[in-house]
């Protein structure tokens, strides 16, 4: 694999493989030049469309989209090697960027990975012919409206394409020659495939949608392999082409991003590696190129998830470790075998589980065939309020741990059942009478073009048109649930220091007057995340009880409700509704995220965290369970550091992990960035399923990242 070694490195230790103009183009994009241009034009006004009030919603959408593609700004950057740009600011805010009298009309779609292979392999003209041949004789009027809107959406894509074809005619002959072929026709070369993929992706983003890209190496790999064999392209040339796509993916970076939960969370996730149905590893030249590009340019706007397995090539694992060591949280890991087991238990066809990707974040799904959403649930609050009644003052008093667990498990079942039935009422109003008819929702024709089943069924993405409809209940606060149960067990039943009612009264008073007990619970009792069998047993029980609560609805029709575990940073907003907790923390503290330990309680290192996390049967968490691991740069220096990181990844798989996000963070750098944000505009951190530049996080989110890195600062005022 000597061709993947880099000859020189910059002052940060990152390799230098790309040409100077490409690196300059990347810096412009990362510094927000094109994002500022995008925000300058927020939307297209469509108020003058005649007959608007008499149109059905799909005809309105088609008319608005036609104006959008004709009037949106066209942007071609001097050094880009693929073209097409989502140039309207409202799209960055998750809205379809069209308005009537200044009011945005429709929200857009995210949390999905579509099948861009449809466009790459069929081309616009091929997709049009396939849709025109669909038998619509059984369609009702709404289905006919959707079918007509699909063809109008293809018209709009061709109008947009024609504008770029004209704009490249004089100054950009190479881009022009590419656009003469794609995406109108099926791609035949690697360059054409990249251009077609990017054009489809940019078109969906132009409409405000935030799709994941999915298994890019499986899509593009065969084209590059054929081109290399035929001598049509070199690896260096392919790297430049693919790098241009990554750079253009930064086009929404703003010079002055509003602070909050961070930028770069547009769900444009990429998945690499893994095995196919025959058991062969699919890692290929494109897999290596993707990692090389993000290593060199530090681009964090395409979070990458790698599917690890026993056949993952050693050079690829080494490159993966090297990219991780640079920090930024750009790359995360699936344990492919556990994901396969989870998808099999869910009942997916065997031939489809090998195609899994994610929803643009990390929750697993079958791309191009799945409507996906999730419902976050704070299970720590459920324990404190619905089981123990801490906030109400009507304290529960349990005789033993078994009765408390039984009450908690019953409460889980009740809450999950209520949530699932409520969502069914919203999506399928007559489901209780056996109906499978979804309510009419927002038009989604741009998405429907890239989702199997929508065109054929005459149903949109949000209206039951995809083969799989998934709304995943997500257990939040599980690390704190484990610690709380362990603390209650010790304080109330093993050591008998307090009754549960007495403990509840202390928690209601925020540990005031009992600080000694709080410190004991915080510092002396076992905690999840340290490979402690006692604490981990409480965690494993909680995960199992949640899986049991979801089981009656996990395989349901017309919507399935399979479980997962996450917080996605909601521990920040949840703290306002939580009381003090049994494991010693006061009201208002930011506690554990995803499936990670409570901040400050993991004292035995990363390997112990992984062991604790893997103590539960994670194959029951169908859509995933994310573990956040923070490592210090000093522990990963030199050859020993790379070997240690490879060992951590292998151990994660061997022990039965599901999904792990590794971030290498230097606390002092983060603190300096907090005080001097102007000097750290491109400093990236992994937030949850997305990356963000640290300086775009507000104080609470920055504090959360610092706590995960092992620093417990006072909250800024």
LOVOTI-257441 format. One line per 2 residues: number of its first residue (from 1); for each residue x, y, z of C-alpha. Coordinates in Angstrom, 2 decimals. Each point is the difference from the previous one (the first is absolute). Layout:
BEGIN
NUM	X Y Z; ...
***
This chain:
BEGIN
1	0.00 0.00 0.00; 2.96 2.32 -0.57
3	-2.13 2.13 -2.33; -1.92 1.22 3.05
5	3.08 1.33 1.80; 0.42 3.75 -0.09
7	3.32 1.59 -1.01; -0.21 3.20 2.07
9	-2.01 1.46 2.87; -1.04 3.48 1.06
11	0.81 1.55 3.38; -2.92 -1.80 1.65
13	1.29 -3.37 -1.09; -2.74 -0.45 -2.57
15	1.05 -1.43 -3.37; 0.29 2.13 -3.12
17	-1.22 -1.83 -3.09; -2.41 2.43 -1.67
19	1.06 2.79 -2.33; 0.39 3.55 1.28
21	-3.10 1.32 -1.75; -2.19 -2.70 1.57
23	1.38 0.75 3.45; -0.64 3.71 -0.55
25	-3.56 -0.74 -1.13; -0.49 -2.02 3.18
27	1.21 2.84 2.20; -2.39 2.45 -1.65
29	-2.92 -2.33 0.59; 0.96 -0.88 3.58
31	0.37 3.68 0.86; -3.60 0.66 -1.03
33	0.37 1.82 -3.32; -2.71 -1.96 -1.78
35	-2.23 -0.35 3.05; -0.15 3.77 0.23
37	-1.05 0.15 -3.64; -2.70 -2.58 0.70
39	-1.44 1.93 2.94; -0.15 3.19 -2.08
41	-3.01 -1.41 -1.93; -2.27 -1.83 2.45
43	-2.80 -1.13 -2.32; -1.87 0.54 -3.26
45	-3.32 1.85 0.16; -2.85 -1.82 -1.78
47	-2.90 2.26 0.90; -0.97 0.83 -3.58
49	-0.96 -3.54 -1.11; -3.49 0.28 -1.58
51	-2.72 -2.28 1.28; 1.96 -0.96 3.13
53	-3.04 -0.24 2.26; -1.73 -2.44 -2.35
55	2.99 -2.35 -0.32; 0.51 -3.24 1.88
57	3.06 -0.01 2.26; 2.13 -2.02 -2.43
59	-0.72 2.35 -2.89; 0.95 2.90 2.24
61	3.27 -1.71 0.81; 0.74 -0.68 -3.68
63	-0.73 3.63 -0.96; 2.15 1.32 2.84
65	2.87 -2.35 -0.81; -0.05 1.12 -3.62
67	0.50 3.61 1.10; 2.65 -1.04 2.52
69	2.24 -1.73 -2.56; -0.40 2.87 -2.49
71	0.76 2.81 2.44; 2.41 -1.43 2.58
73	3.61 1.23 -0.29; 2.36 -2.18 -2.03
75	3.45 -0.36 1.54; 3.10 -1.45 -1.64
77	3.27 0.27 1.93; 3.25 0.52 -1.83
79	1.68 -3.26 0.98; -2.92 -2.38 0.41
81	-0.05 -3.26 -1.95; -3.67 -0.80 0.54
83	-2.79 2.56 -0.12; -3.41 0.74 1.41
85	-0.61 2.06 3.12; -2.85 0.40 2.51
87	0.06 3.80 0.10; -3.06 1.04 2.04
89	0.38 0.76 3.69; -3.34 -1.35 1.22
91	1.16 -3.47 -1.05; 2.75 0.27 2.63
93	-2.76 0.55 2.55; -1.82 -3.20 -0.99
95	-2.71 1.64 -2.11; -1.08 -0.25 -3.63
97	1.41 3.39 -1.14; -3.13 1.39 -1.64
99	-2.32 2.55 1.56; -3.26 1.82 -0.65
101	-0.01 3.57 1.23; 3.11 -0.73 2.05
103	-1.37 -3.11 1.72; 1.65 -3.38 -0.51
105	-2.60 -2.52 -1.17; 1.39 -3.47 0.77
107	2.47 -1.65 2.36; 2.52 -2.38 -1.54
109	1.11 -3.58 0.66; 2.98 -1.44 1.87
111	1.00 -3.13 1.95; 0.15 -2.16 -3.10
113	2.48 -1.40 -2.47; -1.41 -0.20 -3.50
115	1.24 -2.16 -2.86; 2.09 2.30 -2.18
117	0.91 -3.06 -2.04; -3.37 0.45 -1.73
119	1.23 3.20 -1.65; 3.58 -1.18 -0.56
121	-1.07 -3.24 -1.66; -3.17 1.11 -1.83
123	0.48 3.71 -0.67; -2.84 2.52 -0.05
125	-1.30 -1.25 -3.33; -0.02 -3.60 1.15
127	-1.80 0.86 3.23; -2.56 1.97 -2.02
129	-0.72 -2.93 -2.31; -0.38 -2.39 2.93
131	-2.46 2.29 1.80; -2.00 0.64 -3.18
133	-0.46 -3.76 -0.44; -1.51 -0.49 3.47
135	-3.55 -1.32 -0.18; -2.11 2.75 1.57
137	-3.39 -1.53 -0.79; -0.59 -0.84 3.69
139	1.23 3.34 1.34; -2.46 2.26 1.80
141	0.12 3.76 -0.60; 2.66 0.76 2.64
143	2.21 -2.73 -1.49; -0.47 1.45 -3.47
145	0.97 3.41 1.39; 3.20 -1.47 1.46
147	0.82 -1.81 -3.25; -0.40 3.21 -1.98
149	2.16 1.85 2.53; 2.80 -2.55 -0.36
151	0.23 0.67 -3.73; -0.10 3.75 0.65
153	2.86 -0.42 2.48; 2.08 -1.71 -2.69
155	-0.84 2.93 -2.28; 1.33 2.35 2.68
157	3.21 -1.99 0.34; 0.51 0.24 -3.75
159	-0.60 3.77 0.06; 2.59 0.34 2.77
161	2.39 -2.23 -1.91; -0.47 2.07 -3.18
163	0.93 3.15 1.90; 3.27 -1.58 1.13
165	0.63 -1.34 -3.48; -0.31 3.52 -1.38
167	2.07 1.56 2.81; 2.94 -2.36 -0.62
169	-0.02 0.28 -3.78; 2.69 2.68 -0.40
171	2.23 0.03 3.09; -0.19 -3.60 1.24
173	0.24 -2.35 -2.98; 0.81 -3.11 2.08
175	-3.03 0.47 2.25; -2.09 0.73 -3.09
177	1.06 -3.25 -1.62; -0.94 -1.91 3.16
179	-3.42 1.64 0.12; -0.69 -0.89 -3.62
181	-0.16 -3.60 1.18; -1.15 0.04 3.63
183	-2.27 -0.02 1.78; -2.24 -0.29 -3.07
185	1.47 -3.40 -0.88; 1.45 -2.85 2.08
187	3.56 0.61 1.17; 2.70 -1.98 -1.81
189	3.19 1.28 1.71; 1.09 0.90 3.51
191	-0.10 3.74 -0.72; -3.49 -0.30 -1.44
193	-1.16 -2.06 2.98; 1.34 2.57 2.49
195	-1.58 2.86 -1.96; -3.35 -1.81 -0.22
197	0.04 -0.87 3.71; 0.88 3.54 0.97
199	-2.59 1.55 -2.31; -2.78 -2.13 1.49
201	1.19 0.73 3.52; 0.25 3.75 -0.64
203	-3.45 0.00 -1.62; -1.58 -1.51 3.10
205	1.85 2.50 2.19; -1.11 2.85 -2.25
207	-3.54 -1.00 0.96; 0.91 0.19 3.68
209	0.33 -3.77 0.56; 2.84 -1.47 2.03
211	0.67 -3.52 -1.31; 2.82 -2.32 0.95
213	2.19 -1.29 -2.81; 0.50 -3.51 1.36
215	2.37 -2.66 -1.30; 1.92 2.15 -2.44
217	2.78 -2.52 -0.62; -2.48 -2.69 -1.06
219	-1.54 2.45 -2.47; 3.13 1.62 -1.43
221	2.54 -2.77 0.52; -0.79 -2.04 -3.13
223	0.27 3.09 -2.23; 3.44 0.88 1.36
225	1.19 -3.59 -0.18; -0.97 -0.21 -3.67
227	1.58 3.37 -0.82; 3.26 -0.93 1.70
229	0.13 -3.30 -1.85; -0.64 1.74 -3.33
231	2.55 2.74 0.69; -2.62 2.76 -0.22
233	0.94 1.49 3.38; 2.69 -0.15 2.66
235	-0.47 -0.15 3.76; 1.31 3.55 0.30
237	-2.53 1.24 -2.55; -2.82 -1.92 1.70
239	0.99 1.51 3.34; -0.29 3.52 -1.42
241	-3.47 -0.70 -1.43; -1.34 -1.54 3.20
243	1.61 2.73 2.12; -1.93 2.59 -1.98
245	-3.24 -1.69 1.03; 1.05 0.04 3.66
247	0.95 3.68 -0.22; -3.32 0.92 -1.57
249	-1.68 -1.78 2.89; 1.29 2.86 2.18
251	-1.94 2.60 -1.98; -2.42 0.63 2.88
253	2.69 1.05 2.49; -0.81 3.54 1.05
255	2.44 2.74 0.95; -2.18 0.92 2.98
257	-1.92 -3.12 0.96; -2.65 0.50 2.71
259	1.22 -1.79 3.14; -2.02 -2.92 1.24
261	0.37 -3.74 -0.58; 2.63 0.63 -2.65
263	0.32 0.18 -3.76; 0.75 -2.83 -2.44
265	-2.98 -2.07 1.20; -1.64 -0.42 -3.39
267	0.02 -3.81 0.10; 2.23 -0.46 -3.06
269	1.45 -3.14 1.53; 2.20 -2.46 -1.90
271	0.48 -3.71 0.72; 3.11 -1.93 -1.02
273	1.19 -3.59 -0.04; -1.75 -3.14 1.13
275	-0.92 -3.28 -1.62; -2.51 -0.96 -2.65
277	-2.50 -2.86 -0.13; 2.70 -2.43 -1.12
279	2.14 0.88 3.02; 2.63 1.85 -2.04
281	1.46 3.24 1.34; -0.97 2.93 -2.24
283	2.73 2.42 1.10; 1.41 1.50 -3.19
285	1.96 2.92 -1.40; -2.88 2.40 0.66
287	-0.04 -1.06 3.67; 3.64 1.01 0.36
289	-0.44 3.23 -1.94; -2.83 1.19 2.25
291	2.13 -0.44 3.13; 3.04 1.56 -1.66
293	-1.97 3.09 -1.02; -1.47 0.70 3.43
295	3.39 -0.68 1.58; 1.73 2.54 -2.21
297	-2.64 2.72 -0.08; -1.51 -0.42 3.45
299	-3.52 0.09 -1.45; -2.52 -1.01 2.65
301	-3.20 0.76 -1.91; -0.30 -3.59 -1.28
303	0.01 -2.11 3.18; 1.34 -3.40 -1.04
305	-1.05 -3.30 1.52; 2.12 -3.06 -0.73
307	-1.46 -3.49 0.10; 2.62 -2.11 1.80
309	0.18 -3.78 -0.20; 2.56 -2.78 0.28
311	0.90 0.45 -3.69; 0.71 3.74 0.16
313	3.42 0.39 -1.73; 2.87 0.84 2.36
315	1.16 3.01 -2.10; -3.51 1.43 0.09
317	-0.21 -0.46 3.77; 3.35 1.77 0.36
319	-1.15 2.92 -2.18; -3.21 0.15 2.05
321	2.01 0.24 3.23; 2.18 2.71 -1.49
323	-3.01 2.09 -1.03; -1.52 -0.38 3.47
325	3.22 1.10 1.64; -0.24 3.41 -1.67
327	-3.19 0.64 2.00; -3.20 1.71 -1.05
329	-2.10 -3.12 0.46; -0.29 -0.36 -3.77
331	-0.10 -3.82 -0.02; -2.21 -2.35 2.01
333	-0.34 -3.79 0.04; -2.67 -2.65 -0.46
335	0.59 -3.53 1.18; -1.47 -1.50 -3.14
337	-0.79 -3.42 1.46; -2.12 1.38 2.85
339	-1.87 2.25 -2.44; -0.70 -3.01 -2.22
341	-1.28 -1.91 3.04; -2.25 2.90 1.00
343	-1.46 0.38 -3.49; -0.63 -3.75 -0.25
345	-1.86 0.03 3.31; -2.09 2.87 -1.33
347	-1.01 -2.20 -2.94; 1.63 1.78 -2.93
349	0.59 -2.23 -3.05; 3.46 -1.53 0.06
351	0.96 1.51 -3.36; -0.73 3.52 1.26
353	1.84 0.10 3.31; 3.34 0.15 -1.83
355	-0.98 3.36 -1.46; -0.55 1.71 3.36
357	1.06 3.59 0.42; -1.45 2.61 2.35
359	-2.47 2.85 0.10; 2.72 2.57 -0.59
361	0.83 -0.13 3.71; 0.73 -3.54 1.26
363	-3.33 -1.81 0.42; 0.09 -2.98 -2.34
365	-2.47 -0.46 -2.81; -0.31 -1.55 -3.43
367	0.86 2.96 -2.26; -2.39 0.99 -2.75
369	-2.75 -2.16 1.51; -0.68 1.41 3.46
371	-2.08 2.79 1.41; 1.78 0.76 3.26
373	-0.63 2.09 3.06; 0.63 -0.48 3.69
375	-1.54 1.08 3.29; 2.42 0.93 2.80
377	-1.09 -0.97 3.50; 1.71 1.02 3.24
379	0.07 -3.22 2.00; 1.86 1.60 2.91
381	-2.92 2.41 0.40; -2.34 -2.98 -0.26
383	1.76 -1.63 2.95; 0.15 3.16 2.10
385	-3.51 1.25 -0.65; -2.29 -2.82 -1.15
387	1.46 -2.71 2.26; 1.44 1.86 3.01
389	-2.22 3.15 -0.22; 2.87 2.19 1.18
391	-1.30 3.31 -1.39; -3.59 -0.53 1.19
393	0.90 -0.71 3.61; -2.19 -3.10 0.06
395	3.05 -2.17 0.47; 0.00 -3.69 -0.89
397	1.33 -2.38 2.64; 1.22 -3.37 -1.24
399	0.82 -2.98 2.19; 2.71 -1.38 -2.25
401	1.78 0.46 -3.31; -2.12 -2.62 -1.72
403	-3.24 1.89 0.62; 1.56 3.27 -1.16
405	1.22 -1.63 -3.20; -3.41 -1.54 -0.60
407	-1.68 3.39 0.38; 2.53 1.62 -2.32
409	-0.39 -2.71 -2.65; -3.79 0.36 0.13
411	0.34 3.76 -0.36; 2.27 -0.45 -3.03
413	-2.58 -2.23 -1.67; -2.79 2.46 0.67
415	1.92 3.03 -1.31; 1.25 -1.76 -3.13
417	-3.50 -1.32 -0.78; -1.53 3.46 0.44
419	2.63 1.60 -2.25; -0.33 -2.61 -2.77
421	-3.80 0.13 -0.04; 0.03 3.80 -0.01
423	2.30 0.08 -3.03; -2.13 -2.57 -1.81
425	-3.03 2.22 0.65; 1.88 2.87 -1.62
427	1.33 -1.83 -3.05; -2.72 -2.59 -0.65
429	-3.16 1.47 1.54; -2.16 -3.11 -0.44
431	2.62 -2.62 0.90; -2.14 -1.24 2.91
433	-2.62 -1.03 -2.58; 2.60 -1.85 -2.06
435	0.65 2.79 -2.49; 3.44 0.43 -1.56
437	-0.74 3.40 -1.54; 2.46 2.69 1.01
439	-1.21 3.55 0.37; 0.85 2.39 -2.80
441	3.27 1.74 0.83; 2.36 2.52 -1.54
443	1.05 -0.59 -3.63; 3.37 -1.80 -0.20
445	0.52 -0.63 -3.75; 3.73 0.77 0.06
447	0.44 -2.74 2.61; -2.51 -2.35 -1.65
449	2.14 -0.16 -3.15; 2.80 -1.63 2.00
451	-2.08 -2.30 2.21; -1.08 -3.42 -1.24
453	-3.74 -0.57 0.09; -1.23 3.59 0.03
455	-0.48 0.45 -3.74; -1.44 -3.48 -0.41
457	-2.49 0.30 2.87; -1.08 3.58 -0.68
459	0.80 0.81 3.65; 2.52 2.52 1.23
461	2.93 -0.56 2.35; -1.97 1.15 3.05
463	-3.21 -1.71 -1.12; 0.98 -3.66 0.14
465	1.61 -0.22 -3.43; 3.24 -1.68 1.07
467	0.29 -3.73 0.69; 0.99 0.67 3.64
469	-1.51 2.58 2.35; 1.95 0.35 3.22
471	-0.47 2.28 3.00; 2.53 -1.06 2.60
473	-0.57 0.59 3.73; 3.36 1.10 1.40
475	1.00 -0.56 3.61; 1.74 3.08 1.35
477	2.06 0.27 3.16; 0.86 -3.69 0.24
479	3.43 0.57 1.58; -1.60 2.07 2.74
481	-2.83 -2.49 0.38; 2.60 -2.70 0.70
483	1.79 2.19 2.53; -3.26 1.07 1.64
485	-1.20 -3.59 0.39; 3.38 -1.05 1.38
487	0.00 2.88 2.51; -3.57 -0.77 1.13
489	0.92 -3.66 0.41; 2.97 0.88 2.19
491	-1.45 2.87 2.02; -3.42 -1.52 0.60
493	0.33 -3.78 -0.11; 3.59 -1.20 0.33
495	1.36 2.54 2.49; -3.45 1.09 1.26
497	1.10 3.60 0.59; -3.38 1.35 -1.12
499	-3.45 -1.13 -1.03; -0.98 0.78 -3.57
501	-2.48 2.57 1.29; 2.73 1.69 2.04
503	2.30 0.02 -3.01; -2.75 1.52 -2.14
505	-0.50 2.81 2.54; 3.73 0.73 -0.04
507	-0.02 0.10 -3.81; -3.01 2.31 0.02
509	2.05 2.37 2.19; 2.96 -0.25 -2.38
511	2.26 -1.75 2.54; -0.06 3.04 2.30
513	1.08 -0.99 3.49; 1.11 -3.42 -1.26
515	3.05 0.97 -2.03; 2.00 -2.73 1.73
517	-2.34 -2.66 -1.36; 0.16 1.60 -3.46
519	3.79 -0.10 0.03; -0.09 -3.61 1.17
521	-2.36 -0.97 -2.81; 2.04 1.90 -2.56
523	3.47 -1.12 1.05; -0.28 -3.32 1.81
525	-2.75 -2.00 -1.68; 0.46 -2.01 -3.23
527	-0.67 1.80 -3.27; -0.74 -1.14 -3.52
529	2.98 0.46 -2.30; 2.70 -1.57 2.17
531	-0.55 -3.67 -0.88; -1.59 -0.47 3.41
533	-2.22 -3.06 -0.05; -2.52 1.38 2.48
535	-0.63 3.32 -1.75; 0.10 -1.62 -3.43
537	-2.64 -2.54 1.06; -2.41 2.86 0.75
539	0.76 1.48 -3.44; -0.54 -3.35 -1.75
541	-3.29 -0.47 1.84; -1.23 3.45 -1.05
543	0.85 -0.65 -3.66; -1.74 -3.38 0.11
545	-3.10 1.46 1.68; -0.21 2.72 -2.65
547	0.33 -2.56 -2.80; -2.81 -2.03 1.59
549	-2.17 3.13 0.22; 0.46 0.65 -3.74
551	-0.44 -3.63 -1.07; -3.81 0.08 -0.54
553	0.39 2.90 -2.45; 3.45 -0.61 -1.49
555	-1.27 -2.07 -2.93; -3.35 1.69 -0.46
557	-1.77 1.00 -3.20; -0.53 2.57 -1.47
559	2.77 1.50 2.17; 2.71 -1.86 1.90
561	1.34 1.35 3.30; 3.36 -1.74 0.58
563	2.17 1.28 2.87; 3.24 1.96 0.11
565	2.02 1.98 2.55; 0.94 3.66 -0.35
567	-0.19 3.48 1.45; 1.45 2.01 -2.94
569	0.93 2.69 2.51; -3.48 0.21 1.51
571	1.50 -0.48 3.44; 0.51 3.77 -0.18
573	-3.69 0.81 -0.38; -1.14 -2.90 2.20
575	1.86 1.33 3.03; -2.68 2.66 0.47
577	-2.60 -2.73 0.73; 2.19 -2.31 2.07
579	0.41 0.07 3.77; 3.19 -0.86 1.83
581	1.00 -3.61 -0.65; 0.79 -2.90 2.37
583	3.63 -0.25 -1.11; 0.87 3.34 1.55
585	-0.56 2.65 -2.67; -2.06 3.12 0.58
587	-2.92 1.36 -1.95; 1.03 1.70 -3.26
589	3.25 -1.86 -0.64; 0.67 -1.25 -3.53
591	0.13 -3.77 0.28; 0.78 -2.94 -2.30
593	-0.48 0.07 -3.76; -0.97 -2.90 -2.25
595	1.27 -3.25 1.55; 2.97 1.68 1.65
597	0.90 0.27 3.69; -1.05 2.88 2.23
599	2.66 2.73 -0.43; 2.83 -0.35 2.48
601	-0.90 -3.52 1.14; 2.05 -2.03 -2.49
603	3.37 -0.40 1.69; 1.30 -3.28 -1.43
605	0.69 1.02 -3.61; -1.47 -0.53 -3.43
607	0.22 -3.81 0.04; -2.07 -0.13 3.19
609	-2.63 2.25 -1.55; -0.27 -2.34 -2.98
611	-0.32 -3.03 2.29; -2.80 1.62 1.95
613	-1.81 1.06 -3.16; 0.22 -3.54 -1.40
615	-1.43 -1.55 3.17; -3.48 0.26 -1.54
617	-1.36 -1.91 -2.99; 0.23 2.87 -2.48
619	-1.33 -2.11 -2.86; -3.44 0.71 1.48
621	0.50 3.71 -0.72; -1.05 -0.20 -3.65
623	0.73 3.58 -1.01; 3.16 0.32 2.07
625	1.62 0.97 3.28; 2.71 2.64 -0.26
627	3.04 0.03 2.27; 2.07 3.18 0.18
629	3.68 -0.49 0.79; 2.35 2.91 0.65
631	3.73 -0.59 -0.19; 2.91 2.31 0.81
633	2.52 0.74 -2.77; 2.93 -0.95 2.21
635	-1.23 -3.59 0.31; 0.07 -0.51 -3.77
637	3.47 1.22 -0.90; 2.30 -2.04 -2.19
639	-0.33 -3.59 -1.14; -1.16 -1.17 3.41
641	-2.85 2.48 -0.10; -1.24 -1.26 -3.35
643	0.23 -3.60 1.18; -1.94 0.87 3.15
645	-2.76 1.63 -2.04; -0.19 -2.99 -2.34
647	-0.21 -2.25 3.06; -2.86 2.06 1.43
649	-1.93 -0.36 -3.26; 0.59 -3.74 -0.17
651	-1.00 -0.43 3.64; -3.18 1.99 -0.59
653	-1.00 -2.47 -2.70; 1.09 -3.11 1.90
655	-2.02 0.98 3.07; -3.22 0.66 -1.93
657	-0.13 3.78 -0.37; -2.43 1.60 -2.46
659	1.16 3.53 -0.86; 2.92 2.01 1.39
661	0.88 3.66 -0.55; 3.63 0.75 0.83
663	1.21 3.55 0.46; 3.55 1.04 0.86
665	-0.22 3.16 2.07; 2.53 2.21 1.68
667	-1.77 1.79 2.85; 2.37 2.95 -0.04
669	-0.66 0.57 -3.70; -3.75 -0.02 0.64
671	0.36 2.46 2.87; 2.13 2.28 -2.14
673	-2.57 -0.23 -2.82; -2.69 0.99 2.48
675	1.89 3.18 0.83; 1.34 0.77 -3.49
677	-2.56 -1.38 -2.49; 1.35 2.10 -2.85
679	3.18 -2.10 0.04; -1.78 -3.37 -0.19
681	-2.64 0.38 -2.71; 0.59 -3.49 -1.45
683	0.54 -1.94 3.27; -2.41 -2.94 -0.26
685	-1.42 -2.23 2.72; -2.38 -2.93 -0.10
687	-3.25 1.12 1.62; -2.24 -3.05 -0.40
689	-0.93 -1.35 -3.41; 1.49 3.11 -1.53
691	3.16 2.06 0.14; 0.10 3.69 0.72
693	2.62 2.69 0.11; 0.52 0.54 3.72
695	-0.36 3.78 -0.17; -3.54 -0.34 -1.44
697	-1.20 -1.76 3.16; -1.60 2.12 2.68
699	1.26 -0.02 3.59; -2.10 -2.97 1.12
701	1.05 -2.15 -2.95; 3.64 0.99 0.41
703	-0.23 -0.92 3.65; -1.41 -3.41 -0.93
705	2.94 -0.67 -2.35; 2.48 1.14 2.66
707	-1.57 -2.27 2.60; 0.20 -2.97 -2.34
709	3.68 0.84 -0.43; 0.46 -0.26 3.76
711	-0.18 3.67 0.96; -2.81 1.19 2.26
713	-0.16 3.80 -0.33; -2.31 2.37 1.74
715	-2.86 1.04 -2.26; 0.68 3.34 -1.72
717	-2.38 2.84 0.89
***
